[in-house]
């Protein structure tokens, strides 16, 4: 009985979040592609933190040269965060090789990404701070598209439309589907002012706001999520530039994917722990939405895997017993009539959640004009979330054991 109740509660919350975004879609779909004009082009300081990026940093800088933004208004700051490889030397040579005007290179003792970003902010001279990962490639108009959304002093940050740059391996395809859905849901969340992250591949901030709220949290493993929560808690808004395309490298193997997601999950626990006292806050999205949904998300993933395994074993046992009994009476348990008795209310509810999730996926695919392999969607819907549950279990174990390393290179 208790497992049935938990199962129904999980289905309720899943349906709530899916329907929330579908409702936001139908209310705001006409706004997503509205053309905005950039009347004034403000100066930007683009900060690129780099740690052991010798394999990709030259390509990143080569593509930065093609950014469609006035060179006299673009300062590029590369912060080498104590790399142990040739990152610093490659960047130094690239300055001359690509003749990138306004590019400045600094090096510092290794302290993590947030530390490198805060170092770069202190060196930056412009009023807007753009942050990008060293393994990301910006569309030439990405910065301009982001700047179009700073249409009010209330807007403290604008994030971009992030996609996977490579889609060859199974893991890259799964992540690209995930990113397409996230890009659509993040844009929809803008209309409710509940954008929960300003991701590293490209986000732009007002420098005065970053300084006012104390910069990036150097102890948090996902500083891009924590800073977004702090911005919202401080009463500002975050927007998403759907036209600002960014292509980033994501793990192409299970091992790398697992390490990255465990780090993200540990960072999520850190962020939740930091802001859990704000729960119930009525004046900002953190306490009223982000903290509760974060708690529900972690709880659901942990409880859900237990319920899933329990129901799977129970249903398998029940069907086995049912089949033996059917055969003893000379009936075929696989016939349509007898099998219908095996379909219960909980399965029907699960199918309803499945089809509402498909609706959101269909919207995401249509906006990206993407055609997935026929087997990718069922794997993404049924297997990928289960893997996430085990990731969260591992992250919780490491967090409470005190193992909170960066899990990067």
C-alpha positions as MATLAB code, in Angstrom:
seq = 'XXXXXXXXXXXXXXXXXXXXXXXXXXXXXXXXXXXXXXXXXXXXXXXXXXXXXXXXXXXXXXXXXXXXXXXXXXXXXXXXXXXXXXXXXXXXXXXXXXXXXXXXXXXXXXXXXXXXXXXXXXXXXXXXXXXXXXXXXXXXXXXXXXXXXXXXXXXXXXXXXXXXXXXXXXXXXXXXXXXXXXXXXXXXXXXXXXXXXXXXXXXXXXXXXXXXXXXXXXXXXXXXXXXXXXXXXXXXXXXXXXXXXXXXXXXXXXXXXXXXXXXXXXXXXXXXXXXXXXXXXXXXXXXXXXXXXXXXXXXXXXXXXXXXXXXXXXXXXXXXXXXXXXXXXXXXXXXXXXXXXXXXXXXXXXXXXXXXXXXXXXXXXXXXXXXXXXXXXXXXXXXXXXXXXXXXXXXXXXXXXXXXXXXXX';
ca = [
       0.000    0.000    0.000;
       2.764    2.444    0.966;
       4.594    1.804   -2.322;
       1.420    2.489   -4.285;
       0.981    5.817   -2.486;
       4.589    6.821   -3.118;
       4.242    5.792   -6.769;
       1.128    7.943   -7.200;
       2.784   10.912   -5.478;
       5.775   10.656   -7.816;
       3.461   10.509  -10.816;
       1.622   13.571   -9.533;
       4.779   15.670   -9.248;
       6.062   14.466  -12.625;
       2.749   15.407  -14.225;
       2.747   18.777  -12.455;
       6.182   19.795  -13.769;
       5.515   18.573  -17.294;
       2.115   20.274  -17.465;
       3.577   23.471  -15.990;
       5.961   23.752  -18.929;
       3.371   22.717  -21.497;
       1.042   25.394  -20.125;
       3.858   27.979  -20.302;
       4.452   26.858  -23.884;
       0.894   27.479  -25.013;
       0.811   30.821  -23.194;
       4.130   32.126  -24.554;
       5.101   30.209  -27.706;
       4.516   33.301  -29.821;
       7.168   35.219  -27.864;
      10.083   32.799  -28.217;
      11.145   33.932  -31.677;
      10.236   37.604  -31.371;
      12.940   39.676  -33.051;
      14.619   42.202  -30.770;
      16.855   45.036  -31.848;
      20.097   45.944  -30.119;
      19.974   49.746  -30.152;
      23.120   50.272  -28.110;
      26.084   47.882  -28.152;
      27.673   48.008  -24.689;
      31.247   46.960  -23.918;
      31.671   43.348  -22.770;
      34.464   41.519  -20.988;
      34.465   37.857  -22.029;
      36.094   35.649  -19.392;
      37.332   32.157  -20.284;
      38.554   30.080  -17.319;
      40.859   27.298  -18.484;
      42.327   24.312  -16.685;
      44.273   21.703  -18.708;
      42.535   22.576  -21.978;
      45.488   22.049  -24.348;
      43.440   19.790  -26.648;
      40.680   22.305  -27.373;
      41.673   25.837  -26.334;
      43.262   26.770  -29.689;
      40.089   25.829  -31.583;
      38.008   27.808  -29.080;
      40.114   30.928  -29.601;
      40.136   30.498  -33.382;
      36.343   30.576  -33.426;
      36.194   33.500  -31.014;
      37.988   35.545  -33.644;
      34.855   35.285  -35.793;
      32.473   36.700  -33.167;
      30.269   39.435  -34.625;
      30.894   42.078  -31.973;
      32.800   45.390  -32.265;
      36.416   44.702  -31.367;
      36.771   48.013  -29.568;
      33.958   46.914  -27.257;
      35.104   43.340  -26.614;
      37.709   42.487  -24.017;
      38.713   38.797  -23.906;
      40.280   37.488  -20.707;
      41.704   33.970  -20.530;
      42.444   32.845  -16.971;
      44.760   29.856  -16.805;
      43.806   28.256  -13.493;
      47.151   26.631  -12.722;
      47.119   24.175  -15.627;
      49.689   21.386  -15.551;
      49.710   20.990  -19.344;
      50.491   23.384  -22.252;
      47.312   25.478  -21.979;
      49.111   28.717  -21.065;
      51.699   28.393  -23.860;
      49.055   27.567  -26.481;
      46.968   30.614  -25.557;
      50.055   32.819  -25.585;
      50.936   31.680  -29.112;
      47.313   31.971  -30.274;
      47.263   35.687  -29.429;
      49.879   36.249  -32.123;
      48.736   33.468  -34.449;
      45.111   34.585  -34.708;
      45.785   38.287  -34.063;
      42.935   38.455  -31.567;
      42.576   42.090  -30.582;
      41.829   42.724  -26.926;
      42.819   39.250  -25.690;
      44.535   39.206  -22.307;
      46.110   36.137  -20.695;
      46.553   35.627  -16.973;
      47.685   32.665  -14.905;
      47.034   31.880  -11.257;
      47.328   29.118   -8.723;
      44.713   26.404   -9.224;
      41.596   27.165   -7.222;
      38.700   25.915   -9.299;
      36.476   27.482  -11.938;
      34.681   29.928   -9.630;
      38.029   31.180   -8.346;
      39.219   31.762  -11.918;
      36.009   33.633  -12.735;
      36.325   35.916   -9.715;
      39.940   36.584  -10.685;
      38.790   37.499  -14.202;
      36.041   39.792  -12.907;
      38.639   41.787  -10.943;
      40.679   42.214  -14.135;
      37.673   43.060  -16.337;
      37.149   46.715  -17.243;
      33.658   46.601  -18.809;
      30.158   46.861  -17.352;
      28.991   43.493  -18.673;
      30.721   40.192  -17.936;
      30.312   37.281  -20.347;
      31.453   33.888  -19.096;
      32.182   30.937  -21.368;
      33.767   27.507  -20.967;
      37.052   26.792  -22.694;
      35.487   23.843  -24.571;
      32.543   25.789  -26.002;
      32.082   27.375  -29.417;
      29.960   30.507  -29.815;
      27.790   31.238  -32.798;
      29.069   34.499  -34.285;
      25.960   36.410  -33.121;
      25.647   34.764  -29.688;
      26.876   37.778  -27.690;
      24.650   40.229  -29.549;
      21.645   37.961  -29.055;
      22.316   37.838  -25.316;
      22.705   41.603  -25.030;
      19.280   42.163  -26.649;
      17.639   40.776  -23.511;
      19.141   43.308  -21.104;
      16.083   45.486  -21.669;
      15.622   46.423  -18.026;
      17.795   47.189  -15.022;
      16.016   44.290  -13.288;
      17.675   41.816  -15.665;
      20.944   40.802  -14.003;
      21.878   37.866  -16.247;
      21.093   36.357  -19.631;
      21.947   32.808  -20.545;
      22.233   31.167  -23.943;
      20.893   28.296  -26.046;
      23.315   25.417  -25.450;
      23.602   22.324  -27.638;
      26.034   19.430  -27.931;
      28.762   20.105  -30.507;
      29.272   16.396  -31.232;
      26.479   13.850  -31.630;
      28.330   10.728  -32.717;
      28.312    8.533  -29.619;
      25.263    7.225  -27.784;
      26.046    9.416  -24.757;
      26.383   12.521  -26.884;
      23.003   11.844  -28.512;
      21.344   11.377  -25.121;
      22.838   14.629  -23.868;
      21.815   16.497  -27.005;
      18.196   15.386  -26.492;
      18.520   16.502  -22.885;
      19.951   19.882  -23.922;
      17.214   20.481  -26.498;
      14.549   19.888  -23.860;
      16.410   22.035  -21.321;
      16.757   24.880  -23.836;
      12.999   24.957  -24.407;
      12.032   24.554  -20.745;
      14.589   27.171  -19.679;
      13.123   29.697  -22.105;
       9.635   28.914  -20.804;
      10.862   29.296  -17.208;
      11.931   32.829  -18.080;
       8.269   33.856  -18.242;
       7.795   32.689  -14.647;
      11.222   34.091  -13.572;
      12.366   30.703  -12.287;
      15.430   30.039  -14.467;
      17.523   27.881  -12.152;
      20.959   28.129  -13.816;
      23.181   30.421  -15.855;
      25.305   27.696  -17.508;
      29.025   27.971  -18.111;
      29.097   27.530  -21.916;
      27.832   31.122  -22.181;
      26.072   33.470  -19.790;
      26.276   37.253  -19.509;
      26.007   39.223  -16.259;
      25.888   42.795  -15.076;
      29.247   43.369  -13.404;
      27.815   45.647  -10.711;
      25.310   42.949   -9.685;
      28.031   40.276   -9.500;
      30.111   42.536   -7.271;
      27.085   43.484   -5.175;
      26.160   39.864   -4.400;
      29.754   38.781   -3.786;
      30.821   37.060   -7.020;
      30.868   33.316   -7.623;
      30.871   30.827   -4.744;
      34.332   29.238   -4.846;
      33.282   26.278   -2.684;
      30.354   25.210   -4.854;
      30.895   22.567   -7.550;
      28.189   24.080   -9.776;
      28.816   27.784   -9.367;
      26.604   28.559  -12.382;
      23.530   27.228  -10.556;
      24.368   28.806   -7.198;
      24.937   32.256   -8.725;
      21.568   32.053  -10.504;
      19.807   31.257   -7.227;
      21.585   34.158   -5.525;
      20.609   36.546   -8.322;
      16.945   35.574   -8.027;
      17.057   35.720   -4.229;
      18.408   39.268   -4.515;
      15.316   40.304   -6.455;
      16.725   40.383   -9.994;
      15.569   38.619  -13.155;
      17.318   36.123  -15.421;
      16.450   35.773  -19.096;
      17.340   33.257  -21.802;
      18.369   34.247  -25.336;
      16.987   31.442  -27.505;
      18.793   32.864  -30.529;
      22.219   32.818  -28.808;
      23.496   29.443  -29.965;
      26.457   27.820  -28.246;
      27.914   24.393  -29.000;
      29.764   22.718  -26.165;
      31.709   19.491  -25.730;
      30.031   16.930  -23.498;
      31.234   13.509  -22.283;
      31.379   10.870  -25.011;
      31.703    7.888  -22.670;
      29.805    6.509  -19.698;
      32.728    7.017  -17.313;
      33.114   10.715  -18.168;
      29.354   11.245  -18.139;
      29.101    9.624  -14.705;
      31.896   11.744  -13.202;
      30.411   14.958  -14.572;
      26.876   14.203  -13.372;
      28.056   13.132   -9.917;
      29.887   16.467   -9.628;
      26.761   18.333  -10.744;
      24.653   16.385   -8.270;
      27.026   17.108   -5.372;
      26.926   20.788   -6.347;
      23.137   20.610   -6.356;
      23.151   19.261   -2.808;
      25.532   22.057   -1.779;
      23.222   24.670   -3.310;
      20.111   23.177   -1.741;
      21.828   23.058    1.675;
      22.855   26.698    1.336;
      19.359   27.938    0.518;
      17.100   25.474    2.349;
      16.371   28.079    5.031;
      14.643   30.227    2.391;
      11.924   27.662    1.723;
       8.496   29.226    1.775;
       9.836   32.666    0.830;
       7.110   34.508   -1.015;
       9.148   37.341   -2.495;
      11.570   35.384   -4.677;
      11.630   32.199   -6.718;
      14.333   30.477   -4.658;
      12.309   29.825   -1.529;
       8.941   29.460   -3.221;
       9.968   27.273   -6.183;
      13.623   26.304   -6.623;
      14.319   24.916   -3.144;
      11.088   22.866   -2.987;
      11.535   21.506   -6.519;
      15.184   20.675   -5.800;
      14.142   18.738   -2.702;
      11.386   16.957   -4.620;
      13.791   16.151   -7.438;
      16.416   14.523   -5.225;
      13.831   12.769   -3.079;
      11.948   11.495   -6.117;
      15.057   10.115   -7.767;
      16.079    8.214   -4.643;
      12.620    7.012   -3.638;
      11.669    6.450   -7.253;
      14.439    3.949   -7.918;
      13.340    1.918   -4.889;
       9.701    2.024   -5.952;
      10.640    1.173   -9.523;
      12.635   -1.900   -8.522;
       9.954   -2.997   -6.051;
       7.118   -2.668   -8.566;
       9.173   -4.283  -11.319;
       9.898   -7.337   -9.171;
       6.344   -7.423   -7.800;
       4.743   -7.167  -11.248;
       7.072   -9.785  -12.668;
       6.195  -12.158   -9.805;
       2.462  -11.407  -10.104;
       2.453  -11.992  -13.833;
       4.417  -15.213  -13.437;
       1.878  -16.477  -10.889;
      -0.996  -15.269  -13.082;
       0.456  -17.054  -16.100;
       0.843  -20.344  -14.215;
      -2.762  -20.119  -12.995;
      -4.023  -19.256  -16.501;
      -2.209  -22.211  -18.025;
      -3.660  -24.523  -15.349;
      -7.163  -23.492  -16.528;
      -6.228  -23.838  -20.186;
      -6.194  -20.067  -20.817;
      -3.668  -18.009  -22.728;
      -2.345  -15.235  -20.414;
      -1.044  -13.347  -23.423;
      -4.390  -13.051  -25.175;
      -5.916   -9.580  -25.347;
      -8.824  -10.405  -22.984;
      -6.798  -11.986  -20.205;
      -3.915   -9.522  -20.492;
      -6.376   -6.634  -20.065;
      -6.980   -7.780  -16.496;
      -3.314   -7.214  -15.820;
      -3.512   -3.530  -16.817;
      -4.368   -1.557  -13.686;
      -5.006    2.093  -12.808;
      -1.379    2.821  -11.902;
      -0.156    1.647  -15.306;
      -2.719    3.857  -17.030;
      -1.531    6.866  -15.007;
       2.056    6.030  -15.886;
       1.142    5.963  -19.570;
      -0.521    9.379  -19.249;
       2.698   10.805  -17.785;
       4.638    9.129  -20.584;
       2.514   10.716  -23.307;
       2.612   14.183  -21.708;
       6.418   13.862  -21.581;
       6.359   12.904  -25.262;
       4.473   16.121  -25.963;
       7.266   18.178  -24.410;
       9.872   16.184  -26.341;
       7.936   16.698  -29.574;
       7.867   20.465  -28.969;
      11.632   20.469  -28.325;
      12.390   18.385  -31.408;
      10.180   20.517  -33.653;
      11.850   23.760  -32.531;
      15.274   22.259  -33.258;
      14.188   20.418  -36.421;
      15.775   17.300  -34.969;
      15.076   13.704  -35.950;
      16.287   11.167  -33.399;
      17.001    7.513  -33.976;
      13.846    5.502  -33.291;
      15.305    3.817  -30.200;
      16.787    6.978  -28.618;
      13.505    8.311  -27.230;
      12.419    5.201  -25.269;
      15.960    4.868  -23.901;
      15.972    8.546  -22.943;
      12.589    8.273  -21.224;
      12.991    4.958  -19.439;
      16.696    4.211  -18.915;
      18.354    7.643  -18.717;
      16.278    8.779  -15.673;
      17.086    5.522  -13.855;
      20.796    6.173  -14.377;
      20.291    9.650  -12.912;
      18.790    8.075   -9.803;
      21.945    6.034   -9.262;
      24.059    9.145   -9.947;
      22.189   10.985   -7.192;
      22.634    8.046   -4.825;
      26.377    8.068   -5.463;
      26.528   11.856   -5.076;
      24.674   11.789   -1.754;
      27.049    9.076   -0.505;
      30.138   11.086   -1.532;
      28.701   14.341   -0.145;
      28.013   12.983    3.328;
      31.274   11.074    3.301;
      33.033   14.382    2.690;
      34.371   13.520   -0.780;
      33.592   16.731   -2.625;
      36.467   16.993   -5.084;
      36.048   18.714   -8.424;
      35.922   15.412  -10.341;
      37.307   17.145  -13.408;
      40.539   16.661  -15.297;
];
